[in-house]
Amino acid sequence: MELNQYLNNTFPGLMLAPSLYHQWNIGIHFELGAGIYQFKEDGSLNRERFECAYSQALAIFNELFSDSDEIFLVTNVYQYRWGRSKKKRIKVYDRYIRKKDLKFHVRQETLPYVFDDEDADDYSTSRFSLKCRKRDVKYPLLIQATCHEDFPLKPKLGGNTTSYYPDVFFINVTKNVIFFIYDDRGCEVIANKKETIYSLYEKYGEWIDEYSREEIVQRFT
């Protein structure tokens, strides 16, 4: 089953874009690095904050994805319509895939811009997708890159033709779960069945975003 067919069948009506939690009624919004500011008093980056975000995001990922699960790794690259550099965009995968021959299985499609901007017609979304397994991906490194959106830290995603930082979605086809880290501040998990992520809700309930807590508790009780 290809990505679009899978999404239409399992998550009908869902747009694979930021704010998954607000699009779907079975989900959890987690806050990462809560209580630790990104900067120290002297203005330097607070690495403790980022190490905490990495650790929490990785723990959630490992709870959701096992070695035997089939995965769609999906990346949205946002760019000006005149940007055509395939070489630069494909590097989004080259750095994070263990088996280099898998890059030949990457599928690409051009979609409308997913953000509601006044000049949205001047931009497009290049979506890259790869069917793989957990072992095929350098996921700790990729998780770090997703947390570095607004900061001069490496590893990094994106290139000169991007208008927004690329978004990476981990889709568990076996369990019907989507995991999305929007930046160092938080992440979203949605599923087609509440039972699939109930253990995640119980295990990491203290990380739930406080603004969403009441709603999430109602969803799972």
C-alpha positions in Angstrom: 0.0 0.0 0.0 1.4 3.4 -1.0 1.4 6.4 1.4 -1.6 8.3 0.0 -3.7 5.2 -0.1 -2.7 4.4 3.5 -3.5 7.8 4.8 -6.9 8.0 3.0 -7.8 4.6 4.4 -6.5 4.9 8.0 -6.6 8.7 8.7 -9.3 10.0 6.3 -9.4 13.7 5.9 -6.1 14.2 7.6 -3.6 16.7 6.2 0.0 15.5 6.9 1.1 18.9 8.2 1.8 20.5 11.6 -1.0 20.5 14.2 -2.0 16.9 13.7 -3.4 16.9 17.2 -5.9 19.5 16.3 -7.0 17.6 13.2 -7.6 14.2 14.9 -9.6 13.2 17.9 -7.3 10.5 19.1 -4.0 12.0 20.1 -1.6 13.4 22.6 0.3 16.7 22.6 3.5 16.4 24.6 5.7 19.3 25.8 9.5 18.7 25.6 12.1 20.2 27.9 9.5 21.8 30.2 10.8 24.3 32.7 14.3 24.5 31.1 14.8 27.7 29.0 16.7 27.5 25.7 19.2 30.1 26.7 21.5 30.6 29.7 21.8 34.0 31.6 24.8 34.9 29.5 22.9 34.4 26.3 24.5 31.1 25.2 22.4 28.1 24.3 21.4 25.9 27.1 22.4 22.4 26.0 20.6 20.9 29.0 17.3 22.0 27.5 18.1 20.3 24.1 19.5 17.1 25.7 16.2 16.8 27.7 14.1 17.3 24.5 16.2 14.7 22.6 15.8 12.2 25.5 12.0 12.7 25.8 11.4 12.5 22.1 13.5 9.4 21.7 11.7 7.7 24.6 8.3 8.4 23.0 9.6 7.2 19.6 10.9 3.9 21.1 7.6 3.4 22.9 5.7 3.7 19.6 8.1 1.9 17.2 9.5 -1.6 17.5 12.1 -3.2 15.3 9.5 -5.3 13.3 7.1 -2.4 12.6 6.7 -1.2 9.0 7.3 2.6 8.8 6.7 5.4 6.4 9.3 8.1 6.9 7.8 11.3 5.4 9.4 14.7 5.0 7.7 17.8 3.8 10.1 20.3 2.2 8.6 23.8 1.7 10.1 25.9 -1.0 9.6 28.7 -3.6 8.1 27.3 -6.7 11.2 28.3 -8.7 13.4 26.1 -6.4 14.3 22.9 -8.4 17.4 21.6 -6.8 16.7 17.9 -6.3 20.2 17.2 -5.2 19.9 19.5 -2.2 16.5 18.2 -1.2 17.4 14.5 -1.4 20.1 15.1 1.2 17.3 15.3 3.7 17.4 11.5 3.5 21.0 10.8 2.6 22.4 11.7 6.0 19.8 9.8 8.1 19.4 6.5 6.2 21.7 3.7 7.1 21.4 1.7 3.9 22.4 4.0 1.1 20.7 1.9 -1.5 17.3 2.8 0.1 17.5 6.3 -1.3 16.6 4.8 -4.7 13.3 3.8 -3.2 12.4 7.3 -2.0 9.2 8.6 -3.6 8.7 12.3 -4.3 5.5 14.3 -5.1 4.8 18.0 -5.4 1.8 19.2 -3.4 0.2 22.6 -2.7 1.6 24.7 0.1 0.3 23.4 3.4 0.4 26.8 5.2 -2.3 29.4 5.0 -0.2 32.3 3.9 -1.3 35.2 1.7 1.4 34.4 -0.9 0.9 30.6 -0.7 0.6 30.4 -4.4 4.3 31.3 -4.7 5.3 28.2 -2.7 4.9 24.4 -2.9 5.4 21.4 -0.8 7.8 18.7 -2.0 7.0 15.5 -0.1 9.5 12.7 0.2 8.4 9.3 1.5 10.3 6.1 2.2 8.9 2.8 3.4 11.4 1.3 5.8 12.1 -0.3 9.2 13.4 1.3 12.4 16.8 -0.2 11.8 17.1 1.5 8.5 17.0 5.0 10.0 19.5 6.9 12.1 16.5 8.0 14.1 18.4 9.5 17.2 20.2 11.8 14.8 17.0 12.6 12.9 15.2 13.4 16.1 17.9 15.8 17.1 17.7 17.5 13.7 13.9 18.0 14.1 14.6 19.8 17.5 17.1 22.3 16.0 14.6 24.2 13.9 15.2 27.7 15.3 18.8 27.3 16.6 22.3 27.1 15.1 22.8 23.5 16.1 23.8 20.4 14.1 22.5 18.1 12.7 20.2 20.4 10.6 17.5 19.9 8.0 16.7 22.0 5.0 18.6 24.1 2.4 18.7 27.5 0.7 15.4 26.9 -1.2 13.3 26.2 1.8 10.8 28.8 3.2 10.0 26.9 6.3 12.0 24.3 8.2 11.2 20.8 6.8 8.7 18.7 8.8 9.4 15.0 9.4 6.6 12.5 10.2 7.2 9.0 11.5 4.2 6.8 10.5 3.9 3.4 12.0 1.9 1.4 9.4 1.8 -1.7 11.6 0.2 0.1 14.6 -1.5 3.0 12.7 0.3 5.8 14.6 1.8 9.1 13.5 4.6 10.8 15.4 5.6 14.4 14.7 8.2 16.5 16.5 7.5 20.1 15.5 10.6 21.5 17.3 12.4 21.5 20.6 9.2 22.6 22.4 7.0 19.6 21.7 5.6 16.8 19.7 2.3 15.2 18.6 1.1 11.6 18.5 -2.1 10.5 16.8 -3.6 7.0 16.3 -6.6 5.4 14.7 -7.5 3.6 18.0 -7.3 5.0 21.5 -6.0 1.7 22.9 -2.9 1.9 20.7 -1.5 4.9 22.6 -3.1 4.5 26.0 0.1 3.0 27.5 2.0 6.0 26.2 -0.6 8.3 27.9 -0.1 6.4 31.2 3.7 6.2 31.0 4.5 9.8 30.0 1.5 11.6 31.3 3.6 14.1 33.2 5.0 15.4 29.8 1.5 16.3 28.4 1.2 19.9 27.4 -0.5 21.7 30.2 -2.7 23.8 27.8 -4.0 20.5 26.3 -4.1 18.4 29.5 -7.8 18.7 30.4 -8.9 17.8 26.9 -6.4 14.9 26.6 -7.5 13.5 30.0 -11.1 13.6 28.8 -10.1 11.7 25.6 -8.5 8.9 27.6 -11.0 8.5 30.5 
